[in-house]
Amino acid sequence: MKAHQTRSGRSARQEEASAVVRWIRPILIGAVVGAVCCLLMLLLFAAVMAAQDIPQMAVTPLAVIAAAFGAFVGGLVAAKVAGVRGLVYGAACGAVLFLLVMIAGFIELKDIRGIYALVKFAVMVGCGAVGGIIGVNFRKR
């Protein structure tokens, strides 16, 4: 039995696989770049906290700031790679980064606080979406 062919001569299954790759590739690239940026921000904050007398209460806000920055940059990169739908790609990248941060936090702390996780989710998805909007609309000069 022959596979259904599309106009381009490719099978429907190949077209479907290609569409999935077109969606996943920008999100994964953005998530990797965002995770690296988040890690670099966390390292910077750790160095500042080690050098200065910063209260322990500042740890959580600094972690959220680092996560937000990583989501913003990740969303920006994902949208630049995709070239379209910046809001969607950016928000998806922020959600993927949130999952990575939560998994890492759960592995380390064995605990996830509900309201803190909800706030972090909203911040990361929102920052990723804003980064995506900027990324898709940013033009090289």
Secondary structure by P-SEA (a helix, b strand, c coil): cccccccccccaaaaaaaaaaaaaaaaaaaaaaaaaaaaaaaaaaaaaaaaccccccaaaaaaaaaaaaaaaaaaaaaaaaaccaaaaaaaaaaaaaaaaaaaaaaaacccccaaaaaaaaaaaaaaaaaaaaaaaacccc
